[in-house]
Amino acid sequence: MPIAIHLWNKRQGTTVKMGSLRWLEASASRRWSRVKLNEVWLLLLRCFVLLLLAAALAQPVLVRPPQKPDAQKAVYIGQELLYTSTARQQIQPTIAALLQRGYRLYSYAPGFAAIPQEQWQQISSSTQDSVIYSPANYWGLLPALAEKHKQPQDSIWLFTSDQQRYFAGARPVAVPANIRWLPVASGAAALWLQAAVQTAPDSLLLLIGEGSREGITYSRQFIGTATKEITLHGQTLELQWLRDTLQATFPGNSSSNVRVQTEPLYIALLADEAQQPELRYLQAALSAISRYTRFPIQITTEQDTAADWVFWLKDGEVPPQLQQQVAQNGLNLWVQPTAKPTAINTYMATAGEDVPVHQLRGAAGNEDQHILWATRNGGALLTVQPSGSGHIYRFRSGFSPALSGLGQSAQLPELLLPLLFPQPEAGGQDVRALDEQQLKPALQPVTATAEAPEARRISLVPWLVSAAFILFLTERILARRRATI
C-alpha cells in the first residue's frame, strides 16, 4: 500500500508542443513506459511508520530475567565466647580462615549487631577475660536468624557456648541446613554461697554451691559467727557480716550475698485425696533437706497464713486469698495441675542419673515464665513466674512413678534445695552443659520459601508509538518540501 500510494502520488510533467510538432498526430509507443521509483527514502519512511504501528498493535514486551540475590556469608558468635580467652582460642583459627574467604562477623544477640574488623582484632588480641552473662535465649534467637538467611545459597556459621543457662523454652523443631551450628565446650567452673543457716547463737552452717559442666553440687561448712575467712579446694573465701546478711567474696572478686536463716521454714502441703501419694515423696525430700542443712522445716497439711511455701495439689483454681499472699506477703506458691495428663516418653534434663518422665499436665509456660526444669527436648517441666513480691511455680508432671521417676530419684532434694534457699546470683554462675544432641535441633533442608523475584516485563508499545509518530512527522516534512519544488 505505501508503495502504491507513493507511485500514485508521482508528479506528471506537462507536455508543451513546439513548432511543427503541433501538427503531428500522436502515435502509440511500441515500448512500455518503464516504471521508476524515485525518492526512495520517503518511501522507506512510510513503510517504517506502518511497520511500527503494526508492531505496537501486537503489544510486544521485553522480558528481563530476575537477578538472583547474592549469597550471604556470615559468622555469628555468642557474646560469652567473645570475652573468654580459653573459649575464643578454640574458634579463633576457624574464624580467621572464614574472614579470609569473605565472611562477615556478627554478634549472636538480639539485633545481630555487626562486629567490625578492628573490633575483632582488639578482642582477639586481648588476654583479659570479662564476665559476660547474656540473658539472650539462643533457642529463641534461632527463628530470627533463619528468617534473615532463608536463601539456600547462604552460608552461615554459628558459634555458641553449650551452657544450658543460655537456652530456655522449647527447643526449635529444626534448624535450616545452611546454618552450621558449632557448640563450644566450656571448662568454666563457679563457686558461690547458696545459703547460711544459724544453727546456734555462735555457729553457722554455710551451703556452698560448686558448678561445673557436669552439674551442681553443694558442700557444707560449719563455722563460727566470728569467722572472717575459710579455705575451700585451695581457694580462700572472705566472709563479712552486713547486718542480717552474710557476704562471701571469692577469688576473682566475685561475691555472694545471702540472708542468714534464723527462723524455721514453714511449708504447707495442700492436696486432695487422689494426690496423697505425691505428698509422701515431697515430705521425704523436704525431710532430707532439713537433715542435710540442719535447718528446721515445719510441714503442715492445713492452710496457714504464716507459711513461706504452699504446695497446691488440689482440683480447681487457686483461691484468691493465696494469690494475694503471693503478691503482698512474698509467698512462694507451687501449683501442680490435676488435669488429665498427656502420655510422653522422655527424660528430665539433669546432669546426674536419667530421670524418666511419663506424663505431662497443663500447657507450657508463656514468655513471663522462666523454665527451671526441662525435658531433654526442651519442654517445660517446672516454670517460675514473679508475682508481686512472691513467685508462682508450676510443675507439669508429678513425683509418683506413674507420672515420673523424680520421686524415687536421689536428685529430688538437690533440685528442691535451691528453690527453698534461693540465691539470685547463682543463675549467672550456672555453667552446666547440655549434650549436643539435646542442644541442637534436627537439620532441615532449606527451601526457598521467600518470594522469588519475578522476571521484569517492559512494554514496548509506548516506544513503538513514539517512534512511529516521529517518523510520521519526518515523512510529512519531507513530503511538504517535495510538493513545493
C-alpha positions in Angstrom: 0.0 0.0 0.0 2.7 2.6 0.8 4.4 1.7 -2.4 1.1 2.2 -4.4 0.4 5.5 -2.8 4.0 6.5 -3.4 3.6 5.7 -7.2 0.2 7.2 -7.5 1.5 10.4 -5.9 4.1 10.7 -8.6 4.0 14.1 -10.3 3.3 14.1 -14.1 5.1 16.7 -16.2 3.1 19.0 -18.6 3.8 18.4 -22.4 4.2 21.6 -24.5 4.2 21.1 -28.3 6.6 23.3 -30.1 6.6 24.4 -33.7 5.5 21.9 -36.4 5.2 19.2 -33.8 1.8 20.6 -33.0 0.5 19.2 -36.3 1.8 15.7 -35.9 -0.6 13.0 -34.8 0.2 11.2 -31.7 1.3 7.7 -32.3 1.2 4.8 -30.0 4.5 3.9 -28.4 5.7 0.5 -29.1 7.6 0.4 -25.8 6.0 0.1 -22.4 6.8 3.1 -20.3 9.1 2.0 -17.6 8.1 2.5 -14.0 10.8 4.1 -12.0 11.0 4.5 -8.2 12.1 7.9 -7.1 12.6 9.4 -3.6 13.3 6.0 -2.1 13.9 7.4 1.4 10.4 8.9 1.6 9.0 5.5 0.6 11.0 3.8 3.3 9.8 6.3 5.9 6.1 5.5 5.1 6.8 1.8 5.2 8.5 2.1 8.6 5.6 4.1 10.0 3.2 1.3 9.1 5.5 -1.4 10.4 5.9 0.3 13.8 2.1 0.8 14.2 1.5 -2.9 13.3 4.2 -3.9 15.9 2.5 -1.7 18.5 -0.8 -3.4 17.9 0.8 -6.7 18.8 1.7 -5.2 22.2 5.3 -6.6 22.5 7.1 -6.8 25.8 10.8 -7.0 26.8 11.4 -9.7 29.4 14.4 -9.4 31.6 15.3 -12.4 33.7 15.3 -11.9 37.5 18.5 -11.2 39.2 19.4 -13.9 41.8 20.3 -12.4 45.2 23.9 -12.7 46.2 24.7 -15.4 48.6 25.4 -14.2 52.2 28.3 -15.5 54.1 28.3 -14.7 57.8 29.7 -15.9 61.2 27.7 -15.4 64.4 29.3 -15.6 67.8 27.7 -15.7 71.2 28.9 -12.9 73.5 30.1 -15.3 76.2 32.7 -16.6 73.7 34.0 -13.2 72.6 35.2 -12.2 76.0 36.5 -15.6 77.3 40.0 -16.2 76.1 40.0 -20.0 76.6 36.8 -20.5 74.6 37.8 -17.9 72.0 41.1 -19.6 71.3 39.2 -22.8 70.2 37.4 -21.0 67.4 39.8 -18.2 66.5 41.7 -20.1 63.7 38.4 -21.2 62.1 37.0 -17.6 62.2 40.3 -16.2 60.8 40.0 -18.6 57.8 36.4 -17.7 57.3 37.1 -14.0 57.3 39.7 -14.5 54.6 37.1 -16.2 52.5 34.8 -13.1 52.6 32.6 -14.0 55.6 31.3 -11.1 57.8 31.2 -11.3 61.6 28.1 -10.7 63.8 27.2 -11.0 67.4 24.6 -13.7 68.2 22.4 -11.4 70.2 19.1 -9.6 69.6 19.6 -7.3 66.7 22.6 -9.3 65.4 25.0 -6.3 65.5 27.9 -6.4 63.1 31.4 -6.8 64.6 33.9 -4.6 62.6 37.3 -6.0 61.7 39.0 -3.5 64.0 36.9 -4.6 67.0 37.5 -8.2 66.3 41.3 -7.6 66.2 41.1 -5.9 69.5 39.1 -8.8 71.0 41.4 -11.4 69.5 44.5 -9.8 70.9 43.1 -9.3 74.4 44.3 -11.7 77.1 42.0 -10.4 79.8 38.6 -12.1 80.3 35.4 -10.2 81.0 32.5 -11.6 83.0 29.7 -11.6 80.5 26.2 -13.1 81.2 24.0 -12.6 78.3 20.2 -13.0 79.0 19.7 -14.0 75.4 17.8 -17.2 74.7 19.8 -18.9 71.9 16.9 -21.1 71.0 14.6 -18.1 70.8 17.0 -16.3 68.5 17.2 -19.2 66.0 14.0 -18.5 64.1 15.0 -14.8 63.6 18.4 -16.0 62.3 16.8 -18.5 59.9 14.4 -15.8 58.7 17.3 -13.5 58.0 19.2 -16.2 55.9 16.5 -18.2 54.2 18.2 -18.4 50.8 19.6 -21.9 50.1 22.9 -20.4 48.9 23.5 -18.6 52.2 26.4 -20.0 54.2 26.1 -19.3 58.0 28.4 -20.4 60.8 27.1 -20.2 64.4 29.3 -20.5 67.4 27.8 -20.6 70.9 28.5 -22.0 74.3 26.9 -25.2 75.3 26.0 -24.0 78.8 22.3 -24.6 79.5 21.7 -21.2 81.0 21.7 -19.7 77.5 18.8 -22.0 76.4 15.3 -21.6 77.6 11.8 -22.6 76.5 11.1 -25.2 73.9 13.8 -26.2 71.5 13.1 -25.4 67.9 12.0 -28.4 65.9 14.6 -27.9 63.2 17.4 -25.7 62.1 18.0 -24.8 58.4 20.7 -26.9 56.8 22.6 -23.7 55.6 23.3 -22.8 59.3 26.2 -24.7 60.6 25.9 -24.6 64.4 29.1 -25.5 66.4 28.6 -25.5 70.2 31.9 -24.7 72.1 32.6 -26.7 75.2 33.4 -24.6 78.2 35.6 -25.7 81.0 34.4 -22.9 83.3 33.8 -23.5 87.0 31.8 -21.5 89.5 31.7 -21.1 93.3 29.0 -19.3 95.3 27.4 -19.1 98.7 23.9 -20.7 98.4 22.6 -20.3 102.0 23.7 -19.6 105.5 21.8 -21.1 108.4 22.4 -20.1 112.0 22.4 -23.5 113.9 23.4 -21.9 117.2 23.9 -18.4 118.6 27.7 -18.7 117.9 27.8 -21.0 114.9 26.7 -21.0 111.2 26.2 -23.6 108.5 27.2 -22.5 105.1 25.9 -24.2 101.9 28.4 -23.6 99.1 27.4 -24.3 95.6 30.0 -25.6 93.1 29.2 -25.6 89.4 30.9 -27.3 86.5 29.8 -28.5 83.1 28.8 -31.9 84.6 26.4 -30.4 87.2 26.0 -28.6 90.5 26.9 -29.9 93.9 26.7 -28.5 97.4 29.0 -28.8 100.3 28.6 -27.8 104.0 30.9 -25.7 106.1 30.4 -25.3 109.8 32.0 -22.1 111.1 31.7 -19.7 114.0 29.9 -16.4 113.6 33.1 -14.5 114.1 35.0 -16.4 111.3 36.4 -14.0 108.7 37.6 -16.5 106.0 37.6 -20.1 105.1 39.6 -22.3 102.7 37.7 -24.5 100.2 39.5 -26.5 97.5 42.6 -24.4 98.0 40.7 -21.2 97.5 40.2 -18.6 100.2 36.7 -17.2 100.8 36.4 -13.9 102.7 33.3 -13.5 104.9 31.8 -10.3 106.1 28.6 -9.6 108.1 26.3 -6.9 106.7 23.5 -6.7 109.3 21.5 -9.8 108.8 23.3 -10.7 105.6 26.5 -12.6 105.1 28.7 -11.7 102.2 31.2 -14.2 100.8 34.0 -12.9 98.4 35.7 -15.4 96.2 38.9 -15.3 94.2 38.5 -13.0 91.2 36.4 -10.6 93.4 33.1 -12.4 92.7 30.8 -12.3 95.7 27.6 -13.7 97.0 25.2 -12.2 99.5 22.7 -14.3 101.4 20.3 -13.6 104.2 21.2 -15.7 107.3 18.3 -18.1 108.0 17.3 -17.8 111.6 13.6 -18.7 111.6 12.2 -22.1 110.7 10.8 -22.6 107.2 7.1 -23.1 107.2 5.7 -25.2 104.3 2.0 -26.1 103.8 1.2 -29.1 101.6 -2.4 -28.9 100.4 -3.7 -31.9 98.4 -6.8 -33.8 97.5 -7.2 -37.5 98.5 -6.1 -38.5 95.0 -2.9 -36.6 95.4 -1.8 -38.1 98.7 0.9 -40.3 97.0 2.5 -37.1 95.7 2.8 -35.7 99.3 4.8 -38.7 100.5 7.6 -38.0 98.0 7.5 -34.3 98.8 7.7 -34.9 102.6 10.6 -37.3 102.2 12.6 -34.8 100.1 11.9 -31.9 102.4 12.9 -34.0 105.4 16.2 -34.9 103.7 16.9 -31.2 103.0 16.2 -30.4 106.7 18.6 -33.1 107.9 21.3 -32.0 105.5 21.1 -28.3 106.2 20.4 -28.7 110.0 17.7 -26.2 109.3 14.3 -26.7 110.8 11.5 -27.2 108.2 8.0 -27.3 109.7 5.4 -29.1 107.4 1.7 -28.8 107.8 -1.2 -30.1 105.7 -3.5 -27.3 106.7 -3.7 -23.8 105.2 -1.5 -21.4 107.2 -1.2 -17.7 106.5 2.3 -17.8 108.1 3.6 -20.3 105.6 6.6 -19.4 103.5 5.7 -22.0 100.9 2.4 -23.5 99.8 2.2 -26.6 97.6 -1.2 -26.6 95.9 -2.2 -30.1 94.7 -5.9 -29.7 94.5 -8.5 -29.6 91.8 -9.8 -26.2 90.8 -8.3 -22.7 90.7 -6.0 -21.3 93.4 -8.1 -19.3 95.9 -7.8 -15.5 95.5 -6.5 -15.2 99.1 -3.5 -17.4 98.3 -2.7 -15.3 95.2 -3.0 -12.2 97.3 -0.5 -13.6 99.8 1.9 -14.3 96.9 1.8 -10.7 95.7 1.7 -8.9 99.0 3.5 -11.2 101.5 6.1 -12.8 99.3 4.6 -16.3 99.5 6.1 -18.9 97.2 3.2 -20.9 95.6 3.8 -24.3 94.0 0.9 -25.2 91.6 0.6 -28.8 90.3 -2.3 -29.1 87.8 -4.6 -32.1 88.3 -5.9 -32.0 84.7 -5.9 -35.2 82.6 -2.2 -35.9 81.8 -0.7 -36.5 78.3 1.5 -39.5 77.8 5.1 -38.8 76.9 8.3 -40.8 76.8 11.3 -38.6 77.6 13.8 -37.8 80.3 14.4 -34.9 82.6 17.4 -32.7 81.6 19.7 -33.3 84.6 23.4 -33.8 84.9 23.0 -36.9 87.1 21.1 -40.1 86.5 18.4 -40.3 83.9 15.0 -39.4 85.3 12.2 -40.6 83.1 9.1 -38.5 82.6 6.0 -40.4 81.6 3.2 -37.8 81.7 2.8 -34.1 81.4 -0.2 -31.9 82.6 -1.3 -28.5 81.7 0.0 -26.1 79.0 3.6 -25.0 78.5 4.7 -21.7 80.1 4.3 -18.3 78.4 7.0 -15.7 77.9 6.7 -14.4 81.5 7.6 -17.8 82.9 11.2 -18.9 83.3 11.9 -22.6 82.9 13.7 -24.2 85.8 13.3 -27.9 85.0 13.0 -29.1 81.4 12.9 -32.3 79.4 15.7 -33.3 77.1 13.8 -31.9 74.1 13.4 -28.5 75.8 9.8 -29.0 77.1 8.9 -27.2 80.3 8.6 -29.3 83.5 8.8 -26.6 86.1 8.4 -22.9 85.5 8.6 -19.8 87.8 6.8 -16.5 87.3 7.2 -13.5 89.6 4.0 -12.2 91.1 4.4 -9.1 93.2 6.9 -9.8 95.9 6.4 -13.6 95.6 6.7 -16.3 93.0 4.4 -18.9 91.4 5.9 -22.2 90.4 4.0 -24.5 88.0 5.0 -28.2 87.8 3.6 -30.0 84.8 4.3 -33.6 85.9 4.4 -35.3 89.3 6.5 -37.3 91.7 4.7 -40.7 91.7 6.0 -43.5 89.5 3.0 -43.2 87.1 4.0 -39.6 86.3 7.8 -39.6 86.5 10.8 -41.2 88.2 11.5 -38.0 90.1 10.0 -39.0 93.4 12.3 -42.1 93.6 15.4 -40.2 92.4 18.1 -39.1 94.8 18.3 -35.9 92.9 14.9 -34.5 94.2 16.3 -33.0 97.4 19.2 -31.4 95.4 16.7 -29.9 92.9 14.4 -28.5 95.6 17.2 -27.1 97.8 18.0 -24.1 95.6 14.3 -23.3 95.4 13.8 -23.3 99.2 17.1 -21.3 99.7 17.2 -19.1 96.6 20.4 -17.4 95.5 19.6 -14.7 93.0 23.2 -14.5 91.7 23.5 -18.3 91.2 21.8 -18.1 87.8 24.8 -16.3 86.3 27.1 -18.9 87.8 25.4 -21.9 86.4 27.9 -23.4 84.0 26.2 -26.8 83.4 26.4 -28.0 79.8 23.8 -29.5 77.5 24.5 -32.6 75.4 24.9 -31.6 71.8 22.0 -33.9 70.8 19.8 -32.2 73.3 21.0 -28.7 72.3 20.9 -28.8 68.5 17.6 -29.2 66.6 17.5 -31.5 63.6 18.7 -30.2 60.3 16.0 -29.1 57.8 16.6 -28.7 54.1 16.4 -25.1 53.0 13.5 -24.5 50.6 13.3 -21.1 49.0 10.1 -20.1 50.8 11.0 -16.4 50.2 9.2 -14.7 47.4 11.4 -15.2 44.3 11.9 -12.0 42.3 9.8 -12.1 39.2 11.1 -11.5 35.7 10.8 -7.9 34.7 8.4 -7.3 31.8 8.8 -3.9 30.0 6.1 -2.9 27.5 7.5 -1.7 24.1 4.2 -0.2 22.9 5.0 3.4 24.1 8.3 3.3 22.4 6.9 1.9 19.1 4.1 4.5 19.0 6.6 7.3 19.8 9.0 6.1 17.1 6.1 5.9 14.6 4.9 9.4 15.4 8.4 10.8 14.9 8.8 9.1 11.6 5.4 10.3 10.5 6.3 13.9 11.3 9.5 13.4 9.4 7.6 12.0 6.4 5.2 14.9 6.4 8.0 17.4 6.4 9.8 15.8 3.6 6.6 15.4 1.6 5.7 19.1 2.0 9.2 20.1 0.9 8.8 17.9 -2.2 5.5 19.5 -3.1 7.0 22.9 -3.1 9.7 22.0 -5.5 
